[in-house]
C-alpha cells in the first residue's frame, strides 16, 4: 500500500491510500497545506495498526437455535438414522 499526496484543484492538498493493486482504499479530506496532509498521513501510519473494528452488520440480539436453523438430528428414537448418514453407517463426505 502507499499514500499518494496530490494538490487539489482549490489550492489545498489531499492524500489517497492506494492498495498494491492500485485500487483506492481511502481518500483524505482537503488540507490547507502540504505539511498538514503529510502530518495526517504520518499519524495514520502509526495509528492504523492499533485500530479497532466495530462490526455493525451483526445483530445485537443473542442468536439461539431455531427449528429452521438447527442441524438435522442424526438419530431416531436414540438409534442412528441411516437414511441421513448413508446405508453403510459412515457419514457422507
C-alpha positions in Angstrom: 0.0 0.0 0.0 1.0 3.6 -0.4 -0.2 7.1 0.3 -0.4 9.5 -2.7 -0.2 13.2 -1.9 -1.7 15.5 -4.5 -2.6 19.1 -5.0 -6.3 19.8 -5.0 -7.9 22.0 -7.7 -8.8 24.5 -5.0 -5.2 25.0 -3.9 -5.1 22.6 -0.9 -3.6 19.1 -0.6 -5.2 15.7 -0.1 -4.0 12.2 0.3 -5.2 8.9 -1.2 -4.4 5.5 0.2 -3.9 3.0 -2.7 -3.5 -0.8 -2.4 -0.9 -2.9 -4.0 -3.3 -3.5 -6.9 -3.7 0.3 -7.4 -7.3 0.2 -6.1 -8.2 3.3 -4.0 -8.8 2.3 -0.4 -9.3 5.7 1.2 -9.2 9.4 0.4 -8.5 12.1 2.9 -10.2 15.4 3.1 -8.6 18.5 1.7 -5.9 20.2 3.9 -4.7 23.8 3.6 -1.1 22.9 3.2 1.1 20.0 2.3 2.8 19.8 5.7 -0.6 19.2 7.4 -1.5 16.5 4.9 1.8 14.8 5.4 1.4 15.0 9.2 -2.0 13.3 9.0 -0.5 10.6 6.8 2.3 10.1 9.4 -0.3 9.8 12.2 -2.3 7.3 10.2 0.7 5.2 9.5 1.4 5.0 13.2 -2.1 4.5 14.4 -3.9 2.3 11.9 -2.3 -0.9 13.2 -4.0 -0.5 16.5 -7.4 0.4 15.1 -10.4 -1.3 16.5 -13.1 -3.0 14.3 -16.7 -2.2 15.0 -18.9 -4.6 13.2 -22.3 -3.1 12.6 -23.5 -5.9 10.4 -24.2 -8.3 13.2 -27.4 -8.3 15.2 -27.1 -7.3 18.9 -29.6 -9.9 20.0 -28.1 -13.3 21.0 -28.8 -15.9 18.4 -30.4 -19.1 19.6 -31.1 -22.2 17.6 -34.4 -22.3 15.9 -36.2 -25.2 14.2 -35.2 -23.8 10.8 -31.5 -23.3 11.6 -30.8 -26.3 13.9 -28.9 -29.1 12.2 -31.0 -32.2 11.5 -30.9 -34.9 14.0 -28.8 -38.0 13.2 -30.8 -40.2 15.5 -34.4 -41.5 15.6 -35.5 -42.7 19.0 -31.9 -42.9 20.1 -30.7 -45.0 17.2 -28.7 -43.8 14.2 -30.9 -42.5 11.3 -29.1 -44.5 8.5 -31.2 -42.6 5.8 -29.4 -39.4 6.8 -25.9 -40.8 7.2 -25.8 -43.4 4.4 -26.5 -47.1 4.2 -23.0 -48.1 5.4 -23.4 -46.0 8.6 -20.4 -43.9 7.5 -21.4 -40.2 7.2 -21.1 -38.9 3.6 -18.0 -36.8 2.8 
